[in-house]
Amino acid sequence: MVAKSDCIFCKIVAGAIPSRKVYEDDDMLAFHDINPLAPVHFMMILKDHVDSLATVTDAHAAVLGRMMAKAGRLAREQGATDGFRTIVNTGRIGRQDVYHLHIHIIGGPDPLPRMIAKD
């Protein structure tokens, strides 16, 4: 996929590229998307480089669980008080643009459009 040295999210973790942080601890970082799709749109990433959800192992279970457990509180703090969407795009078919595992948290005051058209 992408070398850690060329990964934009690894550069954000290292502080080489600035970000508007939402949350940070030893294992994860949450920051605002630079092209938000809704009033609330931030991403949560592992600080360690993992290409995608398809490449996680059991060793990642604890940090991924903590990320999901924090998502609700962070979303509410950012203004998504009536719900939000979590999206993990995985691989080419899943339309993953940055090959560093990340969770989009998207919400706002209005209902979001359906992700896939309902027949």
N, C-alpha and C positions, 0 to 999 in steps of 0.2 A: 504494500500500500504506500504509505508515506513515511519517510524517515523522521524520527523524532526531531532531528535538527531542522527539518523543513516544515514542521507542523505548526500552523498558526495558533492552535490552542495551547500547545506546549510553550510557544513564545509568550502567550498571555500569562500562563502559569508562572513563567520565569520573570515576568515583569518587563520583557523586552518590547512588548506591545501593550499599550494602556487599555484598560477596560473600566467600565462602571460596575464595580462589584456590588453584588447583592448579599453574598455570604462567602466566607472562606474558613476552612479549618485545615488540618494537616493532610487530609486525604482528598478534599473536594473544593471546587470553586464554582460559584454561581455568579453570572454577570449578564448584564443587559445585552440583548441582540442589537447589533448596529443597524439592522434593517427590520425593525419590528413589524409584525403582521397584525398586531392588536395593541390596545393600550397597555396591556401587560404582556411582555415577551422577554423572557430571559432563559439562559441555558445553564444547566448544571453539568459539570464535567469532573471526571476523575483527574487528579493531579498526575497520576501515572499514565503514560501513554498506552492506551488500548485502542486498536483500530476501530472496532465496531462491536455491537452486541453479539455478533456471530463468533467473535473470538474470545469472549470472556470465559473464565474458568471458575471452578468452585472457590478459588482464592479471592475472587472479586465479590462474592456473595454478600459479605458483611457491609462493605462500603456502598454497594448498590442498594442494599436494603436501607441503609442510613440516608442515602440520597432520596429515596422514595418517601421515607418517613418525614424528611424535612420539607419536601415539596409543598405540602399543604400550608404550613406556617409561612413559608417564604412567599407563596402566591398571595395569601391573604395580606401579608405586610406590604406587598407591591400594589394592592388594590383589587385583586381578583377575589372578592368576598362572596360571590355567588357561584363559584365553580371555575374550573379551568380545564385545559386539555394538556395531557402529557404526550409528547411524540418522541419516539426514538426511530429515526430513519436508519435503515441498516442495508448497506451494500448498494450496488448500482440499481437493482430492481426497486429497492426501498427508497431510492432517490437521496442517498446520503451524499452530501456535498463535501463535508470535511471529515476525513478519516481519522477522527479521534472521537471515541464514544461520547455522545452528549445527549442530554434530555432537554427538549424544548418544553418550557412551561408557558402556555399561552392562555390569556383570559382578558376579561374586561367587563364593562358594564352591559354589553349587548350579547345575545346568543351568538356563538361562533357558527359559521356555515358547516354543513355536514362535510365530513372528510371524503366520503365516497357516496356518490349519488344513490339514493334509494329508489328502486323501481316502483 
